[in-house]
Amino acid sequence: MNVDPADLPRQIVERLDCERLVKRSEGSSDVLLSELMGAIADFLQCDRCFLYLRQPQTCLGRVPFCWVRSADVPVVYDEAWKPEPTCLFTGEDPLFAAALRLDPSIFIDDVETASADQLNRQFERENFGHRALIHAHLHSDNQLWGVLQPCFMRQPHAWTDSEQAVIEQVVQSITPIAVNYVNSHATEIVKNRP
């Protein structure tokens, strides 16, 4: 798939050095998605932004792209494709359950005050440690292919209408790229299948 950063929302493109990116990427989704994590975090002024990708038929996933603002922010990254934990399918993680149901993206202003039907506070603390987050769902062909997750680590954040609109545009723009990325790693995914 030919990658064109100009298809992204203006607010994000302004934060990308598109000329340099196009030269470096030569159509590679890896370079674009990696650079995009920093551009999204810059736009939102958040602490971390990562992209979880999954192969819907095998339920194997990984986080191949993560950007952090400083060294004290935990990096979320997976070297290899691995089976998704069963807790993601048992309702222990309401955010992931919503993504699997193909619900719209979820914007959490404060993990500490969010309702239990939105998220499992303990699960979020133990696994991610963030305080405010976006759980942006990458859906294609009635399947979940990934989750884009920008977040603030220490303080709540009221997500503005503008921020929500930009993230929804980003999700629409990168979903085909994410699907292509997953499909281009099919051999690696099969190799890691249990």
N, C-alpha and C positions, 0 to 999 in steps of 0.2 A: 504494500500500500504506500503510495506516495504521500509523504507528510508535508502539509502546508500550514505553517504556523498562522498564516493570515486568516485561516478559518476559525481561529479562536476569538473570544471577545476582545475588543479593543483594550479594555482595562488590563488584560493579561498580556497581550501582545506588546503593549508599551513597556512592560518590564522584561521582555525578552530581547536579546540582541539578535533579531531575526536573521540578519545577513550572516552573522557568524554561525548561528544555529543551523541554518540551511546548509552552509558549507560543511559543517561538522557532521551533520546527520546523514547527508546524502540519501534521504528517504528513510532513515532508520528510526523506527519508533522508540528504540531504547534511548537515544540521545534526546529526542523531543520530550518524552515522558520524564526523564531525569531532570532536564532543565525546567520543565513545567512545574515540578514540585516547588522549586525555589521561587518561581514567578508568582504562583498562587499564594505562597506564604508571604511574599513581599506585598502583594496586593492587600491581603487580609491583615498584615502585620501580626501574624500568629507565630507560635513557637515551633510547630512541627507540621509537616504535610507528608502523608505517605499514600501510596496506591497499592491496595491489595487486589491481586488478580487471581481468578480461579477458572478451572475448566469445569463447566457445569455437569457434564456427563460422568466424570470421574471423581468429582468432589475433591480434587487436588488443588491446592492454592499456594500462593507465596506473596510476600511483599518484596518486589524487586526494586522499588523506588521510594526513597525516604530523604527528606531534607529537614535539618534541624537548625534552629537559630543559634544555638550555643552548645558547647560541649556538655553542659549539665542537663540537657534535655535528652532523655533516652531515645536511642535510634531503634526504630522498628524495621527489621530487615530479615528476610529469609534467603539463605544461600541457594536452597533447592526447593523444588515442588514437594509438598508433603500433604498427607491426608488431613482434611479439615477435622478439627476436634468434634467429637460427638455432641459436646455441649452446645455447639452452634445450631444443632438441629433439634434439641430437646426443649427449647424455650428459655434456657438459662441466659441467653443473650437476646433480649427483645429487639435490639437494633438490627442484628443479623437476621432474625426471624422476619422482620419487616422488609428487609432487602430481598429475602427469598420469596416473600409473597408478592414482590414487584411493587411494593408501596413506593410513594414518592420519597425523595431524599428527606432526611430528618436533621433539623438544626436545633442543637441543645445549647441553650444559653448558660446553664449551670448544672453540672452533673449532680451537685449536692442538693438541688431543689427539684430536679426533674422527677416526674411521676414514675412509679414502678412499672407501669405499662409501657413507658417509653424506653427505659433502660434499667439494667441491673447495676446499681451503684457499686456494690462490692466487686462484681466482675470487672467493671470499668477501672476501678482503683487498682486491682491486682494485675490486670493485663495491660493497661495503657497509662494510668496515672494522670490523665488529663482532667481539666476542670470545665472547659467548654469545647464543643466539637461540632463538626458537620459530618454526617454519615451519608455521603452522596452515592447513590446507587447507579451502577452502570448496567443497564438492562438492554438486551437485544434479543429479538426473536423469543420473547416471553421467558427469558432465562437471565439469571444474575451472572455477570462476567467479572464484576469487581466492585470495590468500594473505595472511593476517594475520601481521605479523612484528614482535613486540616484541623488543628486544635490549638487551644491555649492551655498551658500547663497549670498555671497558678491562680488565675483569676477568671471569673465569669466574663462572658462577652455576649452582649445583645446583638445578634446577627441582624443587620439592616436589610431592608428590602432590596437595596442595590447589591449588597454582597450575595444575597440569596439568588438574585437574578443572574449575576455573573457566574456563580457556581453552577447553576442549572445550564447555562450556555456552555460552560467548559465541559460538563458531563456529556451534553449532546455532541460536542465536537470530538471528544476523546474516546467515546465508547467504541466506534468502529476501529480506532487505532488499537485500543485495548484488546478487542476481539482478535484482531490480526496478530497482535503480540502473542496472545495465548495460543492461537492456532499455529503460529510459526515455531512454537516450542513443543509441538505435539510429540516428537520423538523423545525429548527429555521428560515430558510428563508421563508417557507410557513407561519409561524406564523406572520412574519413581513410584509407579502404581503398586500398592501392596499386593 
